[in-house]
Each structure stands twice: as structure tokens, then as C-alpha cells.
């Protein structure tokens, strides 16, 4: 197990455990987070836990050209019941993601310190939010990291009403020009939209 010091550095990702855990400790400074994402590493831990840094192998990703939109979702998009914006309510969106209860998780990894850290990245131009509105209420969306390298590192999404997060995700992909969307870990939700696993070494070539 690697314990991080104040120095902004990580061990080589090949030293990660079988489940992808690479290092413990450090901080959530913008400089460290940018360095982590640039090297295929992300923080993920629950409240009351130490900082945990991960680089899983395989990596779950979506190639935008492989995006799958079902017939039912095409109908939802055509109806136009949702309005999608970008970077309009970043902190509120992240806070909504933090409040969502998720299967198999007792708490949230999106702590107040984490929210503050990602808001700092947002103000520096390295984080983006996609908000989905219905009747002027924020009902879904997602946020993630963009280091201007052609890869969007998705962090979390939420939906208060059916299809809201999918509408935000699909609209975002269709109106962006990324070569790869990093989904980090497998979910059935993202697999249904076309995401799949690739090796960590292949993923790192895109960064």
C-alpha cells in the first residue's frame, strides 16, 4: 500500500491492487487532482474514510461514436420536456449527486471537502456540469473533469425523474467532440448507453 506525502506524485498505476486501489492519503488540492486525472487516477472514498486513489484495470469507457440511444429515448428527446444546460449550476448539481442514495453504498463519496475541491476545479476551467431541468426545476444531470486532452472524465450523475440523467448524458455527448468518455467503473446504466471495458494501458494512451 502506498501512502502519499505532501509531494504531488503517485506510484506507477501498474502498482495498483487487483481492484484498482493505488494509494492512500494526500490531499484534494487542485494541483494534485489535475495530476491524478492526467495519469488515469481518481479519488473515491466514503465519508470518515481516508483519501483513497484508484486506477482500475479494466477501465469502463464510452466511445462517443458507439453511443446507443434506444427508440424510447429518442421519443423522450423528441418530446422536448427537458431543458439541458451546461455549467449553469455546478455546485447545486454536485450537491444533488451527493444526496442521491445508491444501491450498495451506506454513505456518499462526495463529501463537502470533495464538493469544494471540484468547485475549485470548475472555477479553474477543469470541471463541467450538465444540468437537466423540467419546469425550471433541476431534475438531473452529471459532472466531470475535462483537462482539454479530448477525454471527459465523468464523476457522477443523478436523476430525480425518469430519464433525466440519460437526456443530459446523450445531449452532452451529441454536442461535444470528445474522443473518449471515462466512466471509471462498470454500471448497467452506462452499459445500456454503449459503454464498455478496455484495458488500463489502452485507456492511458488517450490521456
C-alpha positions, -999 to +999 in steps of 0.1 A: +000+000+000+014+034-010+009+063+014+012+097-002+032+126+012+028+163+006+047+159-026+024+159-057+032+124-071+017+090-073+032+055-078+030+040-112-005+027-119+008-007-126+013-010-088-025-008-081-041-037-064-063-061-083-094-040-075-076-008-086-066+008-053-033+026-059-026+049-029-039+064+003-036+099+017-025+132+002-050+160-003-076+173-026-057+203-039-064+213-075-028+206-084-029+170-071-063+163-087-052+176-121-020+155-118-041+125-108-066+127-137-038+133-162-024+100-152-056+079-151-061+082-113-092+093-094-102+097-058-131+076-044-138+071-007-167+074+017-171+099+045-149+091+075-125+071+053-090+083+044-084+096+009-083+066-015-069+069-050-078+044-078-067+033-113-088+002-122-079-023-148-100-028-169-114+007-173-151+014-182-154+039-211-177+051-238-165+059-273-189+087-285-194+070-319-207+039-300-234+058-281-266+038-281-299+056-280-330+034-277-362+041-296-379+050-263-352+075-255-354+090-290-391+097-283-382+113-249-357+135-266-381+145-294-408+154-269-386+182-255-399+180-219-364+186-206-341+216-210-303+209-209-277+235-199-240+234-192-221+249-163-251+269-151-255+254-115-223+234-109-223+233-071-260+226-068-257+197-093-228+182-074-247+185-041-277+168-057-254+139-068-241+137-032-276+133-018-287+105-041-290+072-024-272+044-043-275+007-041-248-009-020-235+023-005-242+034+030-228+069+026-215+092-001-180+097-015-190+132-025-181+148+008-181+186+015-144+187+010-148+169-023-175+193-034-153+222-025-123+206-044-143+201-076-158+235-074-123+249-073-115+229-105-147+243-120-135+278-114-102+269-129-119+256-161-112+219-155-146+207-144-180+208-162-216+203-152-246+193-174-279+203-159-313+189-168-343+210-160-381+203-160-405+231-153-375+252-141-365+226-115-331+208-116-342+172-120-310+155-132-275+159-147-239+150-144-205+165-138-169+156-146-133+166-153-120+180-187-083+185-189-085+196-225-070+164-238-100+151-256-112+129-227-141+137-204-138+120-170-173+115-158-177+116-120-213+113-110-248+118-122-283+119-106-319+119-117-350+129-097-373+119-125-371+090-150-347+095-180-334+129-168-297+118-164-299+099-197-312+130-215-283+151-201-257+125-209-269+119-245-273+156-252-239+163-238-222+136-260-240+147-291-230+183-286-193+176-277-163+164-296-146+141-272-126+111-283-134+092-251-157+094-221-142+079-189-169+061-170-144+047-145-163+016-133-190-006-148-227+003-143-256-013-161-270+022-167-239+033-187-235-001-204-270+003-218-258+035-234-229+018-251-201+020-226-176-010-224-144-021-208-109-015-222-076-023-206-060+003-184-030+005-208-053+013-237-071+039-217-038+056-207-029+061-244-059+085-247-046+108-220 
